[in-house]
Amino acid sequence: MIPETSAVRDTSPVAPPIDFGAIKAKQQATWSSGDYSVIGTTLQVVGETLCEALDLRAGERVLDVACGNGNASLAAARRFALVTGVDYVPALLARAGARATVEGLPLELREGDAEALPFQDGAFDVVLSTFGVMFAPDQDRAARELLRVCRHGGRIGLANWTPDGFVGQLFKVMSGHVPPPAGLRGPPLWGTEARLGELFGAEARELRVQQREFNFRYRSTAHWLEVFRAWYGPTLRAFAALDAGKQAALAADLTALADRFNVARDGTMVAPSAYLEAVIVRT
């Protein structure tokens, strides 16, 4: 037996705990900058497809988490579901409300945090999110909240960008110029079956996934970068964090990324971006 006085001690530094509150405050500021609805509106088909994958029925109680400007919320409302959308960016909720008014669709909107949803346990038959909850900094807590507000036997539907797809690689390029907080799990992990199994497997009676593609269509790759630099919060803030020289380097890398994914040969941009569509049936 090794004497206590001569035991080897672990002197490696202990990583400081992640300050999720501070990260969330910065993220909220990021998504409040620009105007995500400029990009979000183009993604409408994803919400429609997810509602079909969920076999959404009229009269079901539906919660759209991190609803943004309301794509999935409106898709569900068109199917005569009873829909509530929740987001922590008031300006995006206003956009969703305006769209619902124009279309004459009933839609309840609430300001709230995906990691602390302001609803009772089991309040909804269906809980869904399109490219929203995947950005919550505390992934495990966000998943627990989705499960908590979904009734037993209900469904959770998700559309999440994959790590290797266009948007997943967009975040990888940006993180090379503006590193994310240490220890934080990358949002595109939600776009892998393995991570979804970790987050939901213990409470899932069934987990079905299918990889799909959304085509980003712009006048050119230069036009895409112009739009994302001006209106997409994460890209806008990444450029704002850099000096002029480093901004030019980031712009060059993002243009190269768009060129690599672009399948159009007529000067326009058609960039397929893979995402994982998941339907989770709750125990």
C-alpha positions, 0 to 999 in steps of 0.5 A: 500500500502506498503511504498517504504522504507519498500518494501522487496528487493531481495538480492539473488545473480545474476548468472553471464552471461555464457561466451560462447566464453570461453566455445567454445574455450575449446570445440574446444580444446577438439574436436581437442584432440585425434582423433574423426575420430577413433570413428566417422568412426564407426557411418557411418550408422547413416548418411546413415539412416538420409539421408533416413529419409530426403528423400534426392534427387539428386541435392539438396544443403546440409549442414552438420554442425559440420561434423566431419570426414564426415559421413553424408556429404559422405552419402549425396554425395553418393545420388548425392546431392551438399554437403558442410561440415563445422566444426571448427576442421581442422584436422577432415575436412582433414579426411573428405576430404581424405575419399571423395577423396578415394571414388571419391565423390565431397565434399566442406569443410569449416572451420566454427562455428555452431553458426555463419555459413559462409553462406547466408540466405536460402542457402541450401535445407537441413541442417543436423547434426549427433552428432555434433551441439548438442554440441554447447554451445549456443543451441538457437543460434545454432538452429537459425543458422540452421534455417537461412541457410535453405530455407523456405520449406527446411528440417533440419535433426538431430541425437542426443544422448538421455539423458538416452542412453549410450552416454548420461549417459557417459556424466553424469558419466564424469560430476560427476568427471569433472563438466561442466560450471555452467548454461550450458545446457547439449548436450543430451537435443537435444535428447528430443522432448521437447527441439527440440520443444523449439528450432525449434517449432516456425519455424517448419511446421512439426517436426517428431522424431523417437528414434533409437539405434546405437550399439557400438561394441568393443572387450570388455568393456576394449577395448572400454574404451581404445579407448575412453580414447585415442581418444574421446576428451571429455573422453581424456580431462576428464582423463587429468583433474584428478590426478591418484587416481581420474582417477582410479575412473573415469575408474571404473565408466565408466567400470561399465557403459559399463558393464551395457549397454553391451548386449553381453555374449561372452566377447565382447561388444555390447552396444546399445545407443539410439539417437533421429532422427529428421526431421524438415520441415521449414516454 
